[in-house]
Amino acid sequence: MLEALIRQRYVFLSVFFTVLALGAVYIFGSHKKYASRMELLVQNARSEQVITAGRSEAPATAAEVSEEEINSEIELLQSADVLDEVIDPGWSKTSPSQRPLDEQQRHEGAVGSLQDNLAVTPIRKSHVISVQLVSRDPHQSTLVLKKLLDVFLQKKLQINHPAGASQLFDQEAERYRLQWQRAEQALSSFQQQNGIVSITEQEGGLQKQLFDADTQLRDANVEISELTHKVTADNDQLQALPSRRPTHETAIPASGSIDQLRTRLSELNLSRTELVSKYKPGDRLILQVDEQIAQVEATLKNMNGSYYAETSTDINPTWQAVEQDLSSTRTRLEGVSGRRHELADQITRLNSRLGNTEEQTQELNALQRRVAETEANYQVYAQKRDESHMTDVLDEHQLLNVAVAQAPTFSLSPVRPRPKKDGLLTFLTAVFLGGFGVFLVENSRSTIADDSELEAVARYPLLASVPVRSRLDANSHVDDLLA
């Protein structure tokens, strides 16, 4: 390496001094640049308000700041809207067609220069963003950086809380409050007209009454069936029982009848005797009298020892009890039948009322749902309205999720050029580039420089070498020989 450096010393020295000269020109000939620096802390002390149709709940604890959030703040800080307002306040409010061409070119050049001199970098392993602006004037750097900070914070306020959000939520909250009030009035009027306090309790009461009436109706049917069978059994028993029974019986001999029969028999015998004297024994009249005599004798024979009975009767108590029970059962049957008809009518009325209640339930449920929906909407927009008012208060006090950890600084010490540091870097760069030039020249040459290269190329032992003399030395040697 030393031999190559000696052989190519002219190349090394030319590159070395050229770099030193360029470094000296930069160090001593360029304008001094001054930097103003500030630091922003990204945090979640205040979350951004989300405008949605649903209810948004504030997080209980602040979440960790992500890399995406830090990069978003960096991009917002370097956005065209922010830089345009820094260079020319109110630039975005002017229509592009109304801007002169030279003014547009000047503005774009100023914005480009600001972008070139602005360095926004996140500090590693932290939530801090470092912002540095370099210019020729230290006062200008500080003023521009402060202006950049003000425009950036104002842009954050516009993004976090869009204009007109408070008025929107106020209007919507009031609109839904009125709708909620009208829905409650409609529900109250419906309940008063139909005498409904609670549709569930009313349905429960009707169903309980219907159940009790149905139970009583079944009991009445069972009782009617029982009483009907009892009436039938009592009628059968009345048919089988005598209504009266003997209470006293007196026995009287039948002497009067026997005497009459004996008298009659005597008369018949006398009449036969007369007939026998007048007629033959086989005559028809005699035969008739004989037949009557035989009948009277037979009757008289049967009545010997007979008596007449005199019997006293009274109402049968069993028949009377059965008859009274039958009358009571029939009366009870009529009462139970009437109760059954009344229960049937009551069940019909309860079913009708329950059907009407079911129809009213749909309308009542619709009114209740309307009240619940309007109340929920009002609560959502009321919460949004309160959050919006709180956001306005926070905006007034500049409370954002980005805090200024370090305000823009002012320094009279230039950041470029720095003679000591830049001189050292220039020297090291000159050495490196000179060595690199020697390396390129050595690799591109096609000549043999020393004995080792010649022996490596020839592949034969090198016995001697003749040093190369310069042309001036060779001419002097020739002159000496000629002299």
C-alpha positions in Angstrom: 0.0 0.0 0.0 2.9 2.4 0.8 4.6 1.6 -2.5 1.4 2.2 -4.4 0.9 5.4 -2.6 4.4 6.5 -3.4 4.0 5.5 -7.1 0.7 7.4 -7.4 1.6 10.3 -5.1 0.6 12.8 -7.7 -2.9 11.4 -7.9 -3.3 11.3 -4.2 -2.0 14.8 -3.6 -4.1 16.3 -6.4 -7.3 14.7 -5.0 -6.3 15.5 -1.4 -5.7 19.2 -2.0 -8.7 19.6 -4.3 -11.0 18.3 -1.5 -9.2 20.5 1.0 -9.7 23.5 -1.2 -13.4 22.8 -1.7 -13.8 22.3 2.1 -12.1 25.6 2.7 -14.3 27.4 0.2 -17.4 25.9 2.0 -16.1 26.7 5.5 -14.8 30.2 4.8 -16.9 31.3 1.8 -20.5 30.1 2.5 -23.1 32.1 4.5 -23.6 31.3 8.1 -26.8 29.4 8.9 -28.6 29.7 12.3 -31.1 27.2 13.6 -34.2 27.5 15.9 -35.4 24.3 17.4 -38.6 23.3 19.3 -40.0 20.0 20.6 -43.6 18.8 20.6 -44.9 16.1 23.0 -47.6 13.9 21.6 -49.9 12.5 24.3 -53.4 11.2 24.8 -54.5 13.6 27.5 -57.3 14.7 25.2 -58.8 12.3 22.7 -60.2 13.6 19.5 -64.0 14.1 19.3 -65.6 11.6 16.9 -68.7 12.7 15.1 -70.8 9.5 14.8 -74.5 8.6 14.8 -74.1 6.5 17.9 -73.0 7.1 21.5 -69.3 7.6 22.0 -67.9 6.9 25.4 -64.6 8.5 26.6 -61.9 6.0 27.4 -61.3 5.3 31.0 -57.5 5.5 30.6 -55.3 7.1 28.0 -54.0 4.6 25.5 -50.3 4.4 24.5 -49.3 6.7 21.7 -48.7 4.7 18.6 -46.1 5.3 15.9 -48.9 6.0 13.4 -50.1 8.9 15.6 -46.7 10.4 15.8 -46.2 10.1 12.1 -49.6 11.7 11.5 -48.6 14.7 13.6 -45.3 15.0 11.6 -47.2 14.9 8.3 -49.7 17.5 9.5 -46.8 19.7 10.6 -45.3 19.6 7.1 -48.6 19.7 5.2 -49.1 22.2 2.4 -52.0 23.9 4.3 -49.8 24.6 7.2 -46.8 25.8 5.2 -49.0 28.0 3.0 -50.4 29.8 6.0 -46.8 30.3 7.4 -45.5 31.9 4.2 -48.7 33.8 3.3 -51.5 34.1 5.9 -54.9 33.6 4.3 -53.4 32.0 1.2 -55.9 29.1 1.3 -58.8 31.6 1.3 -57.8 33.0 -2.0 -59.0 31.3 -5.1 -56.2 30.0 -7.4 -57.7 31.8 -10.4 -57.3 35.1 -8.6 -53.6 34.7 -7.8 -51.1 36.3 -10.2 -48.6 34.0 -11.9 -45.5 35.7 -10.4 -47.1 35.7 -7.0 -47.8 31.9 -7.3 -44.3 31.2 -8.4 -42.9 33.3 -5.5 -45.1 31.5 -3.0 -44.1 28.1 -4.3 -40.5 29.0 -4.1 -40.8 30.3 -0.6 -42.7 27.1 0.5 -40.0 24.9 -1.2 -37.3 26.8 0.6 -39.1 26.4 3.9 -39.5 22.7 3.3 -35.8 22.3 2.5 -34.7 24.1 5.6 -37.3 22.5 7.9 -36.3 19.2 9.6 -39.0 17.3 11.5 -37.9 14.1 13.1 -39.3 11.9 15.9 -36.9 11.4 18.8 -36.2 7.7 19.1 -37.9 5.8 22.0 -40.0 8.8 23.0 -43.3 10.6 22.1 -41.4 13.8 21.3 -41.1 15.4 17.8 -38.1 17.6 17.1 -38.6 20.5 14.7 -35.6 22.5 13.5 -35.6 25.4 11.0 -32.4 26.8 9.5 -32.0 30.2 8.0 -29.4 33.0 7.6 -31.0 35.1 10.3 -31.4 33.7 13.8 -34.3 36.1 14.5 -36.0 35.0 11.3 -35.6 31.3 12.2 -37.2 31.8 15.6 -40.1 34.0 14.2 -40.9 31.6 11.4 -40.8 28.6 13.8 -43.2 30.3 16.2 -45.5 31.1 13.3 -45.3 27.5 12.2 -46.3 26.4 15.8 -49.3 28.7 15.9 -50.6 27.6 12.5 -50.1 24.0 13.4 -52.0 24.3 16.7 -54.8 26.2 14.9 -55.0 23.4 12.3 -55.2 20.9 15.1 -58.1 22.8 16.6 -59.9 22.7 13.2 -59.4 19.0 12.8 -60.3 18.0 16.3 -63.4 20.2 16.4 -65.0 21.0 13.0 -66.7 24.4 12.7 -70.4 24.4 13.4 -70.4 21.1 15.5 -71.8 22.8 18.6 -74.6 24.5 16.7 -75.4 21.2 14.9 -75.6 19.3 18.2 -77.7 22.1 19.8 -80.2 22.0 17.0 -80.4 18.2 16.9 -80.7 17.9 20.7 -83.6 20.5 20.7 -85.3 18.8 17.8 -85.2 15.4 19.5 -86.3 16.9 22.8 -89.5 18.2 21.2 -90.1 14.9 19.5 -89.6 13.1 22.8 -92.1 15.5 24.5 -94.7 15.0 21.8 -94.3 11.2 22.0 -94.8 11.3 25.8 -97.9 13.4 25.4 -99.4 11.0 22.8 -98.6 8.0 25.1 -100.2 9.8 28.1 -103.3 10.7 26.1 -103.7 7.1 24.9 -103.4 5.7 28.4 -106.0 8.2 29.8 -108.5 7.5 27.0 -108.3 3.7 27.4 -107.8 3.7 31.2 -104.5 1.9 30.9 -101.8 2.4 33.5 -99.8 -0.7 32.7 -100.8 -2.9 29.8 -98.9 -5.8 31.3 -100.7 -5.6 34.6 -104.0 -5.2 32.8 -103.4 -8.2 30.7 -102.3 -10.1 33.8 -105.5 -9.1 35.6 -107.7 -10.1 32.7 -106.0 -13.4 32.3 -106.3 -14.1 36.0 -110.0 -13.2 35.9 -110.5 -15.4 32.8 -108.7 -18.3 34.4 -110.8 -18.0 37.6 -114.1 -17.7 35.6 -113.1 -20.7 33.4 -112.3 -22.7 36.6 -115.7 -21.8 38.1 -117.4 -22.7 34.8 -115.8 -26.1 34.8 -116.9 -26.5 38.4 -120.4 -25.5 37.5 -120.5 -28.0 34.7 -119.4 -30.7 37.0 -121.9 -29.7 39.6 -124.8 -29.5 37.0 -123.9 -33.0 35.8 -123.9 -34.2 39.4 -127.2 -32.6 40.2 -128.8 -33.9 37.0 -127.9 -37.4 37.9 -129.1 -36.8 41.5 -132.5 -35.6 40.2 -132.8 -38.7 38.0 -132.0 -41.0 40.9 -134.5 -39.2 43.2 -137.2 -39.5 40.6 -136.5 -43.2 40.3 -136.6 -43.6 44.1 -139.9 -41.7 44.3 -141.4 -44.0 41.8 -140.3 -47.0 43.8 -141.4 -45.7 47.2 -145.1 -45.4 48.3 -146.1 -42.0 49.3 -148.0 -43.3 52.4 -147.6 -46.2 54.9 -150.1 -47.9 57.4 -149.8 -46.7 60.9 -152.9 -48.6 62.7 -154.9 -51.8 61.8 -158.2 -53.1 63.5 -159.7 -56.7 62.9 -163.6 -56.9 62.8 -165.4 -60.3 62.3 -167.5 -60.6 59.1 -170.8 -61.7 60.8 -173.1 -59.3 58.9 -172.0 -60.7 55.6 -172.4 -64.3 56.8 -175.9 -63.7 58.0 -176.8 -62.1 54.7 -175.4 -65.1 52.9 -177.3 -67.5 55.1 -180.5 -65.6 54.5 -179.9 -65.6 50.8 -179.2 -69.4 51.0 -182.5 -70.0 52.8 -184.3 -67.9 50.2 -182.7 -69.9 47.4 -183.6 -73.2 49.1 -187.2 -72.1 49.5 -187.4 -71.0 45.9 -186.0 -74.4 44.8 -188.6 -76.2 46.8 -191.3 -74.3 45.1 -189.8 -74.9 41.7 -189.4 -78.7 42.3 -193.1 -78.8 43.0 -193.9 -77.1 39.8 -191.3 -78.4 37.4 -189.3 -81.4 36.7 -186.0 -81.9 38.4 -183.9 -81.3 35.2 -185.7 -78.0 34.3 -183.6 -75.0 33.5 -184.9 -72.8 36.3 -184.2 -75.5 38.9 -180.6 -75.8 37.5 -180.1 -72.1 37.8 -181.2 -72.0 41.4 -179.0 -75.0 42.2 -176.0 -73.2 40.7 -176.8 -70.0 42.8 -177.1 -72.2 45.9 -173.7 -73.8 45.2 -172.1 -70.3 44.8 -173.6 -69.0 48.0 -172.6 -72.1 49.9 -169.1 -71.8 48.6 -168.9 -68.1 49.5 -170.3 -68.8 52.9 -167.8 -71.6 53.3 -164.9 -69.2 52.4 -166.1 -66.5 54.8 -166.2 -68.7 57.8 -163.5 -67.3 60.2 -163.0 -64.1 58.1 -162.6 -60.7 59.6 -162.8 -57.1 58.3 -159.5 -55.0 58.8 -159.6 -51.3 59.5 -156.2 -49.7 58.6 -154.9 -46.1 59.3 -152.1 -44.6 57.0 -149.7 -41.6 57.1 -147.1 -40.0 54.8 -144.0 -42.1 54.2 -141.0 -40.2 55.8 -138.6 -41.7 53.4 -140.7 -40.7 50.4 -141.1 -37.3 51.9 -137.3 -36.9 52.5 -136.6 -38.0 49.0 -139.3 -35.7 47.6 -137.8 -32.7 49.6 -134.3 -33.6 48.5 -135.5 -33.7 44.9 -137.1 -30.3 45.2 -133.9 -28.9 46.8 -131.8 -30.5 44.2 -133.9 -29.1 41.4 -133.8 -25.6 43.0 -130.0 -25.9 43.3 -129.7 -27.2 39.7 -131.6 -24.1 38.5 -129.2 -21.9 40.5 -126.1 -23.6 39.2 -127.4 -23.5 35.7 -128.0 -19.7 36.0 -124.5 -19.3 37.5 -123.1 -21.3 34.5 -124.8 -19.1 32.0 -123.5 -16.0 33.8 -119.9 -17.4 33.9 -120.2 -18.2 30.2 -121.2 -14.6 29.5 -118.4 -13.3 31.7 -115.9 -15.4 29.9 -117.1 -14.1 26.6 -116.8 -10.5 27.9 -113.3 -11.1 29.3 -112.2 -12.7 26.0 -113.5 -9.7 24.2 -111.7 -7.3 26.6 -108.5 -9.3 26.3 -108.8 -9.2 22.5 -109.2 -5.4 22.7 -106.3 -5.2 25.1 -104.1 -7.1 22.6 -105.0 -4.7 19.9 -104.3 -1.8 22.3 -101.0 -3.5 23.2 -99.7 -3.1 19.7 -100.6 0.6 19.6 -99.3 1.1 23.2 -96.0 -0.7 22.4 -95.6 1.4 19.3 -96.0 4.6 21.4 -93.7 3.3 24.0 -91.1 2.4 21.4 -91.4 5.9 19.9 -90.9 7.4 23.4 -87.8 5.2 24.0 -86.3 6.0 20.5 -86.8 9.7 20.8 -85.4 9.7 24.4 -82.4 7.7 23.3 -81.7 10.0 20.4 -82.1 13.0 22.7 -79.7 11.5 25.2 -77.1 10.9 22.5 -77.3 14.4 21.1 -77.4 15.9 24.5 -74.2 14.1 25.4 -72.7 15.2 22.1 -73.8 18.8 22.8 -72.2 18.7 26.2 -69.0 17.2 24.8 -69.0 19.8 22.0 -69.3 22.6 24.6 -66.5 21.1 26.6 -64.4 20.9 23.5 -65.0 24.5 22.8 -63.8 25.4 26.3 -60.7 23.2 25.8 -60.1 24.8 22.4 -60.2 28.2 24.0 -57.5 27.2 26.4 -55.4 25.5 23.7 -55.8 22.0 25.4 -54.8 19.5 22.7 -53.2 16.1 22.5 -50.0 17.8 21.4 -48.1 19.9 24.0 -45.1 22.2 23.4 -42.3 20.6 25.3 -39.8 23.2 24.2 -40.6 26.6 22.6 -38.7 27.8 19.6 -35.2 28.6 20.7 -33.0 31.6 19.7 -29.3 31.1 19.2 -26.5 33.2 17.7 -24.2 30.2 17.3 -24.3 29.2 13.6 -25.1 25.5 12.8 -23.4 25.7 9.4 -20.6 26.0 8.7 -18.7 24.7 11.8 -15.0 25.3 11.2 -13.5 22.7 13.5 -16.0 19.9 12.8 -16.2 20.7 9.1 -12.4 21.0 8.8 -11.9 17.6 10.4 -14.5 16.1 8.2 -12.9 17.8 5.1 -9.5 16.4 6.0 -10.8 12.8 6.6 -12.8 13.1 3.3 -9.7 14.3 1.4 -7.6 11.3 2.8 -10.3 8.8 1.9 -10.9 10.2 -1.6 -7.2 10.4 -2.3 -6.7 6.8 -1.2 -9.7 5.8 -3.3 -8.2 7.6 -6.4 -4.9 5.7 -5.9 -6.8 2.5 -5.6 -8.6 3.1 -8.9 -5.4 4.1 -10.7 -3.5 1.0 -9.4 -6.3 -1.3 -10.5 -6.5 0.2 -13.9 -2.8 0.3 -14.9 -1.3 -2.4 -17.3 2.5 -1.9 -16.6 4.9 -3.8 -14.3 6.0 -1.7 -11.3 8.5 -3.9 -9.3 10.5 -7.1 -9.3 7.8 -9.2 -7.7 5.3 -8.3 -10.3 7.7 -9.2 -13.1 8.6 -12.5 -11.5 4.9 -13.3 -11.0 4.2 -12.5 -14.7 7.2 -14.2 -16.3 7.2 -17.3 -14.0 11.0 -17.4 -14.2 13.5 -16.4 -11.5 14.6 -12.8 -11.7 18.4 -12.4 -11.8 18.7 -8.6 -12.1 16.8 -5.4 -12.7 17.8 -2.1 -14.3 16.3 0.9 -12.7 14.4 3.2 -15.0 16.2 6.5 -15.4 14.6 9.7 -16.4 15.1 11.1 -19.8 17.2 14.0 -18.4 19.6 11.7 -16.7 19.9 9.6 -19.8 20.8 12.6 -22.0 23.5 13.7 -19.5 25.0 10.2 -19.5 25.2 10.2 -23.3 26.9 13.6 -23.3 29.4 12.4 -20.9 30.2 9.4 -23.1 30.5 11.6 -26.2 32.9 14.0 -24.4 
